[in-house]
Amino acid sequence: MAIRKSEPTWRRTSLFTATLGISILLSGQVGHADRTTAVTPAQQPVAQPAATQDNGTAQQTATVAAGQENLASVTTQHQYGTADQPIIVISDDLNAEPRQKYQEQLEKCIAEEKQDEEAIQNDQKESVDISGQIGTLTAKSYYDYTKHPENYDNTDAPAELQEILKNYEQLKQKVATQQNAVDEEEQLVAKKKKVSDDWEKFVDEQEKRGTHPMAEYWNKSAAYLSDLRVHIDKLRKMEKALWDDENTLSTLSSSLSDEIEKNKSWIYSKIEQRSDIIALRTKEKQLDEDAHKRFGQTILLGNQIKTLPDVIATVKPEDYAVNKLITRTIHIVIPGQAPTDIKQVASCYAHQIRDGQKITYEEWQKDSWSWKAYTPKAYFGYNCDVTEVPAVTVYHDTPNQTITVTYTAQAGLDNNYDHNDHGNYAWLDHYQLSGDQLQVSGWHATSDVKNKPYHYLIVFDNTTHSEVTRLMVRQTARPDIAVVHNVYGAGLAGFQTNLDLPAAVLQAGDHLSLISRYTDDQAGNGDATDYWFDLQMDQGNHGYLDVAQVQNGKLHVAGWHATNQAFGRDHHVLILFDASRGHEIARVNATNAERPDIAKIYPTVGNATMAGFVGDFDLTPELVTDNLQIISRYSSDADANSDYVDFWSAPRRLTTDTSNQGWLDDVSVRDGQLHIVGWHATDRSLGRKYHYIIIFDATPGIGHELRRFNITDQEVSRPDVAKAFPTIMTAGNSGFNISFANDPDFTEEHDLQIISRWTDDPAGNGNAVDYWFKPV
């Protein structure tokens, strides 16, 4: 059953509410229709003087005389009113009659609801009983099928079930036949055994009596026993065969049970076809439908019972939608052609509320509140006095507008041309890529343009045999073409524009063509005259590493990488690769830079203008000794590990001089201070940014460190050293000059040795390169 529901609480509540509503109505506490003048959305409601009341009855205004005669003269228009006319009061209480009608409706609803609920309860009870009967019959039938499936029509059963049933029935019949044969054989063996046993008893008695001769008896006894053994052996074989088939039948029975369980839904469908179940189902369905119908009625009645008291108190207002269309007409005038109009319509609407004698409007609502911008079409040989009709925001009080767009003929268009020249002439002066824009300039001259005034440029992909993009273009003056080709409009045959190309097309490197088309169709189709230009787009992968040097404690690299394969791969990284050891050292995001020189060399590489790159890497010791390569990589992956295009710079050594040079210019004591001046130049200091000066006691038998001083970032410029060792990059900043209080250990009795150390350890140990100066 679909409905199993006791009496809802809200229904009992609704009866109470309805009763309360009726009592309020009967007490006369009801409102009267307002008597205010209608207002439009553009106006604010005007407060009206309160009507004089006497014993709860509104007085009529002087506008309408009392009496039936005046009522008869009032028109329907006056009764309902409009937004443009004042409202005329025609009755003290327009809602009196509707209230009485709704009150009677309320009482009727309450009575009908009670009847429907009683009927629903009866239908539900009977339906529950029928459901129980159906459930019992269905369960019993299914159980019976599992035990005796052969008693049912299985002609339309699933194939696997039919096959198992067939094998099961055949084997079951065979086992039954075998069982009968075994039973018969057992009976025969029993009879023969009795005959043999009886004969043995007879022989024994004769032998006890001394009857002679006994040989004949014994021979007959042996014959009985022999025959008995034959039948016993036969019985054993029959029992063995029966036992084997019974085992097979048991296995098949288990498979049949599984198959029956698998096809339970089909079995239940067969059970549902029983005439007694069909009859019960039909009756149950009818009861459910009756209950549903009554239940829907009680819901509607209940809703009315809840709503009617409010409706009675104030008659439900009527709701009317008021729409307003505001139009801008773009009037297009082309010499020699009929004018055309383009209509742009904005719409707005408001809701008009009529409540008895009162009409009000809600606020104006948006539908379409603007006229869109309009760009006049390019028309060969004509100038337009308007470049664009701007977009305009529209309000409900915006007036309709008309904009006139006028075309005027350009100078140089006349009939003084060779009417017999039907040639189609064109040339592509220049084309290049700037980003994903194809910049083109050229000319296309043909007398066909006289009847085909719309000029389009189309990019066509010859690889995929599909159009890439199209653009309507305006003509430019080309007086030089008019000198060469005396065809209509040759002096205006020039074009120059930019066309946007998809990144996928540029990345794929497809074979492209540019089509210049004159047509009589504003959309660029129709009757057309085309000229095809072949576009030779660069498919290479170009690049160069201009700079790789140490700047500000970093490995600074700069170069360029230009390729159309970079389109759609927006992540640009630089990878520092150790070519000597075959592994990546580090990677950084590239900073792209303008390279107008590269754009001149590769005009059809879209990213050539911004092909430059710069980047800085932290220095590491292996940068000094190993061959290095910079990989410029464009990738669609933020990690730059997939879908990429690489440019590998040639391997190079950061420095070719790995020598370790140094000198002490001065070690002296002045004013109680020990002064040490000198320099230590080696490119092996790259990647070892901490610089220490260590005082070592080299006196025989002592040999230990006395003091160390961290002079990192205190290096002194030594241009003289840079001049002496031009192949050491760090030589120009290799000097040191330190002073510190003299120590008693720094005496003439001790041999002091100065050590200059570059290390990657902040404490002055670790991976270091030292220069040991001679003892002083």
Secondary structure, DSSP 8 states (H G I E B T S, - for coil): --------HHHHHHHHHHHHHHHHHHTT------------TTS---------EETTEE---TTS-SSHHHHHH--HHHHH--TTS------S-TTHHHHHHHHHHHHHHHHHHHHHHHHHHHHHHHHHHHHHHHHHHHHHHHHHHHH-GGGS--TTS-HHHHHHHHHHHHHHHHHHHHHHHHHHHHHHHHHHHHHHHHHHHHHHHHHHHT-S--HHHHHHHHHHHHHHHHHHHHHHHHHHHHHHHHHHHHHHHHHHHHHHHHTHHHHHHHHTTSHHHHHHHHHHHHHHHHHHHHHHHHHHHHHHHHHHHHHHHS---EEEEEEEEEEEEEEEE-TTS--EEEEEEEEEEEEEEEETTEEEE---EEEE-EE--B-----TTEEES-S-B--EE--TT---EEEEEEEEE-TT-SS-S-TT---EEEEEEEEEEETTEEEEEEEEEEGGGGT--EEEEEEEETTTTEEEEEEE---B--HHHHHH--STTGGG-EEEEEEE--HHHHHHT--EEEEEEEES-TTS-SSEEEEEEEE-----EEEEEEEEEEETTEEEEEEEEEEGGGTT--EEEEEEEETTTTEEEEEEE-EEE--HHHHHH-TT-TTGGG-EEEEEEE--THHHHSEEEEEEEEESSTTS-SSEEEEE---EES-S----EEEEEEEEEETTEEEEEEEEE-GGGTT--EEEEEEEE--TTT-EEEEEEE-TT--B--HHHHHH-TT-TTGGG-EEEEEEE--TTSSTTS-EEEEEEEES-TTS-SSEEEEE----
